[in-house]
Structure formats: structure tokens, C-alpha cells
């Protein structure tokens, strides 16, 4: 595996891109709705303790998109793979930054409480069906 140092995984471009998108009411609404839908989908996954497996497959698909974009730009297979790995590293590092930010602002704990509430509601619904 190539050396993916923190320098090569610099998330600033991604963080800036998201910050700019959040300044636009249209993009902010879209991002918020997308994240809410994704969080709801992950609640069932987390309940089944499959978050790591689903996240790995999701990130592999994201990497595949990066690879395809590099190939379309004329990169060879190995070069495109290396670019995709670097891009995934930047995504992962940005995700860590956003995770820390959500912890620092209290959003992470709020999301945890919402997930517990959603799980409890799902269990109640399942029990009523039986």
C-alpha cells in the first residue's frame, strides 16, 4: 500500500466545499435532507451491528466513483487507483474532522438520543404488528 500520510489526506478542500454548500439555502436544505435520510437508514444497520460492513461497502463504491472519474480523465488503471485511494483518505480525514466538530457542538450526543428514540419507536411498531 502506498504511503497515505496526513499531508496527502488533507481534508481542507472537502471541508471548504461543504462549508460553501451550507451557505446556500438550496444546497444546505439538500444536504440536511440527505443526511437525515442517511441517518434514518443507518439506524437499522446500527441496530444489527452492521455499520462497519455497510460503511466499508459504501466507501468502496465512493472510491469506485473516484477511480472512474480519474480513468475518464485519461489516467491509467494503477494511477487511477492511487488517486482514488488518496481521495478516500481525504474523505475519511474530513469525516473525522466533522465527527469531532459534531461532538464539540453537542450534535453528536443529540443524534445519539434521536437514534435511541427512533429504535424504541421501531421496536414498539414491531411489537404492535405481532
Residue, then its C-alpha position, 0 to 999 in steps of 0.5 A: x500500500x502506498x504511503x497515505x500520510x496526513x499531508x496527502x489526506x488533507x481534508x481542507x478542500x472537502x471541508x471548504x466545499x461543504x462549508x460553501x454548500x451550507x451557505x446556500x439555502x438550496x444546497x444546505x436544505x439538500x444536504x440536511x435532507x440527505x443526511x437525515x435520510x442517511x441517518x434514518x437508514x443507518x439506524x437499522x444497520x446500527x441496530x444489527x451491528x452492521x455499520x462497519x460492513x455497510x460503511x466499508x461497502x459504501x466507501x468502496x463504491x465512493x472510491x469506485x466513483x473516484x477511480x472512474x472519474x480519474x480513468x475518464x480523465x485519461x489516467x491509467x488503471x494503477x494511477x487511477x487507483x492511487x488517486x482514488x485511494x488518496x481521495x478516500x483518505x481525504x474523505x475519511x480525514x474530513x469525516x473525522x474532522x466533522x465527527x469531532x466538530x459534531x461532538x464539540x457542538x453537542x450534535x453528536x450526543x443529540x443524534x445519539x438520543x434521536x437514534x435511541x428514540x427512533x429504535x424504541x419507536x421501531x421496536x414498539x411498531x414491531x411489537x404492535x404488528x405481532 
